[in-house]
Amino acid sequence: MSLFNVYPLFDITPVKAKDIYVFDINNNKYLDLYGGHAVISIGHSHPEYVKGISEQVSKLGFYSNSIQNPMQVELSEKIEALSGCTGFELFLCNSGAEANENALKLASFHNDRKKVLSFKNSFHGRTSAAVAVTDNPKIVAPINAQQEVEFVALGDLESVKKVLEKGDVCAVIIECIQGVGGLAESSTEFYQGLARLCKTYGTLLIADEVQSGFGRTGDFFAFQKHDITPDIISMAKGMGNGFPIGGILIHPSIKSAFGLLGTTFGGNHLACAASLAVLKVLERENLMQNANAVSSYFISKARELPKLKTIKGRGLMLGLEFDFPIAEIRKNLIFNHHIFTGSAKNPNLLRILPPLTIKKEHVDAFINALKIELGTK
């Protein structure tokens, strides 16, 4: 049996990884500045992470959500303490797409509406409603397209108002920093205006923090820079450092009921052990502070690059935009310099999403390699 051919693959086979490095089958060492789509938050194979999962699986790996699981309670309390999202409630699932799917479903239950407002260049996942609110017609199948969605430009508050004032929108879903779309971010004035409009028209505001959450931007969540309070916050990726886990934080104004949401594997014991280890390391090693410090250094060094149009993003969720496609440069960084980076919907943008343990010397290695590829060193 062959694999269903949906991924263009680089000819690299990783077999182990440690902190910010990945090693392939030929023992080549790669500097990982992409973290497997922003998944690796506390570094590959962190001892605390390995210990947490290993000890848990030796005792109990899984049982259903029909019984008590104190680890879920511990995780909810730890997220509340580190994020500052006081009073929110936690529902656990398995991925970012599933988190957004549940967020949209919950919003629709809450106000009995079905239309969603999303933003151009957004990406929210590949499941039914999540892909419908993603601005990429190529991955929206006819069965997904029956969802009622309107897209407006990020930052266009007037267009948002025109959509919401009709009174039929259950939720606005937004990435405060767009991921796959290319690291676009609007102003605090826009995000605060968006939050006010949602309150005015009884529409729930969903902050998609799947890629930006758990400290990647230097804040626990990206929306926190703008002093707003979403109704639902979706999260995944860095939440488990590679172990599949996702979840939504739900404002206390949204009431629960038995059977409203459900999951088989969500919040299982191993997933909780993984996420608890992430939070422990994030706090103990001051990784959010490190994200801010290394980000400032990265930006100062990147400004030395020739042909650079702009630097996008915040913290360790960054994009380098050029006036030309970066596909060849990205390929050369992998095979000539053994450095992983990422691409985006914008073909001119190189995405940087490293583990939050990255140090300044790793930035220097990347900038030097990029200067060589740009022909200036």
Secondary structure, 3 states (H helix, E strand, C coil): CCCCCCCCCCCCCEEEEEECEEEECCCCEEEECCHHHHCCCCCECCHHHHHHHHHHHCCCCCCCCCCCCHHHHHHHHHHHHHHCCCCCEEEEECCHHHHHHHHHHHHHHHHCCCEEEEECCCCCCCCHHHHHCCCCHHHCCCCCCCCCEEEECCCCHHHHHHHHCCCCEEEEEECCCCCCCCCCCCCHHHHHHHHHHHHHCCCEEEEECCCCCCCCCCCCCHHHHHCCCCCEEEECHHHCCCCCCEEEEECCCCCCCCCCCCCCCCCCHHHHHHHHHHHHHHHHCCHHHHHHHHHHHHHHHHCCCCCEEEEEEECCEEEEEECCCCHHHHHHHHHHHCEECECCCCCCEEEECCCCCCCHHHHHHHHHHHHHHCCCC
